[in-house]
Amino acid sequence: MELKDLEKLTVVKLREMAMEYEDITGVSAMNKDQVIDVLCEKLGIDRHAHIVVVKGVDKGTLKKMIREFKGQAAEALAGGDKAAARVLRRRAHHTKRKLRKSLVKVD
C-alpha cells in the first residue's frame, strides 16, 4: 500500500486498519492526518519524501515576504489606511499561492 492509497481511504477505514495493530492506542480520537502518520510509520512509508521543492524557489525568502506583508498590512490598518492594508493582504495571499505552487507532490 502506498501513501496515495491511504489518502484516498475514509477515516473510518483508516481507523479500522490502525486498530489491527495492538500497540497503537487512541485511534478513535485521531483525525485523518494523524491516523495516516501512524500507519505510515507501521507500513514503512516515508510520508515527507513525496514533497519536493522546485529549484529556484527559496521557501524561506517567500515566508519572510509573507510575514513582512502581514506586518505592513496590520500597521496600515492601525493607521486607518484600509486600501493599503487590502493591497498588502492580497500581496501576502499571492505570495502564499506562489509558495504552494512551488511544492510538487511526487508519487
C-alpha positions as CSV (number, residue, x, y, z in Angstrom):
1,M,0.0,0.0,0.0
2,E,1.3,3.5,-0.9
3,L,0.7,6.9,0.5
4,K,-1.8,7.9,-2.2
5,D,-3.8,4.8,-1.5
6,L,-4.0,5.7,2.2
7,E,-5.1,9.3,1.4
8,K,-8.0,8.0,-0.7
9,L,-9.4,5.9,2.1
10,T,-12.0,7.3,4.6
11,V,-11.2,8.0,8.2
12,V,-13.3,5.0,9.3
13,K,-11.4,2.6,7.1
14,L,-8.1,4.1,8.2
15,R,-9.0,3.7,11.8
16,E,-10.1,0.1,11.3
17,M,-6.7,-0.6,9.7
18,A,-4.9,1.1,12.6
19,M,-6.9,-1.0,15.2
20,E,-5.4,-4.1,13.7
21,Y,-2.1,-3.2,15.3
22,E,-2.3,-3.8,19.0
23,D,0.4,-1.3,20.0
24,I,-1.5,1.7,18.5
25,T,-3.8,3.3,21.1
26,G,-6.2,6.3,20.9
27,V,-7.1,5.7,17.2
28,S,-10.7,6.7,17.7
29,A,-9.7,10.2,18.8
30,M,-7.3,10.8,15.9
31,N,-8.1,12.8,12.8
32,K,-7.2,11.5,9.3
33,D,-3.8,13.1,9.1
34,Q,-2.8,11.6,12.5
35,V,-4.0,8.1,11.5
36,I,-2.1,8.3,8.2
37,D,1.1,9.3,10.0
38,V,0.8,6.3,12.4
39,L,0.0,3.9,9.5
40,C,2.9,5.3,7.5
41,E,5.2,4.5,10.4
42,K,3.9,1.0,10.7
43,L,4.0,0.3,7.0
44,G,7.4,1.9,6.5
45,I,6.2,4.6,4.1
46,D,8.1,7.9,4.2
47,R,5.4,10.5,4.1
48,H,7.6,13.5,3.7
49,A,9.7,12.1,0.8
50,H,6.8,12.7,-1.6
51,I,7.0,16.5,-1.5
52,V,9.8,18.3,-3.4
53,V,10.6,22.0,-3.6
54,V,11.2,23.2,-7.1
55,K,14.7,24.6,-7.7
56,G,14.9,28.3,-8.0
57,V,12.3,29.0,-5.3
58,D,13.6,29.9,-1.8
59,K,11.0,28.8,0.6
60,G,12.5,30.9,3.5
61,T,12.5,34.1,1.5
62,L,8.9,33.7,0.4
63,K,7.8,33.0,4.0
64,K,9.8,36.1,5.1
65,M,8.0,38.2,2.5
66,I,4.6,36.9,3.7
67,R,5.4,37.9,7.3
68,E,6.5,41.3,6.1
69,F,3.4,41.9,4.1
70,K,1.2,40.8,7.0
71,G,3.0,43.2,9.4
72,Q,2.8,46.1,7.0
73,A,-0.9,45.4,6.5
74,A,-1.5,45.4,10.2
75,E,0.3,48.7,10.5
76,A,-1.7,50.2,7.6
77,L,-4.9,49.1,9.1
78,A,-4.0,50.5,12.5
79,G,-3.2,53.8,10.8
80,G,-6.6,53.8,9.1
81,D,-5.5,53.1,5.6
82,K,-7.8,50.3,4.6
83,A,-6.9,50.4,0.9
84,A,-3.2,49.9,1.5
85,A,-4.0,47.1,4.0
86,R,-6.1,45.4,1.4
87,V,-3.3,45.6,-1.2
88,L,-0.7,44.2,1.3
89,R,-3.0,41.4,2.3
90,R,-3.5,40.5,-1.4
91,R,0.3,40.5,-1.9
92,A,0.7,38.1,1.0
93,H,-2.1,35.9,-0.5
94,H,-0.4,35.8,-3.9
95,T,3.0,35.0,-2.3
96,K,1.4,32.1,-0.4
97,R,-0.1,30.8,-3.6
98,K,3.4,31.0,-5.3
99,L,4.9,29.1,-2.4
100,R,2.2,26.4,-2.5
101,K,2.6,26.0,-6.3
102,S,6.3,25.6,-5.9
103,L,5.8,22.5,-3.8
104,V,5.3,19.5,-6.0
105,K,4.0,16.1,-4.9
106,V,5.9,13.2,-6.3
107,D,4.1,9.9,-6.5
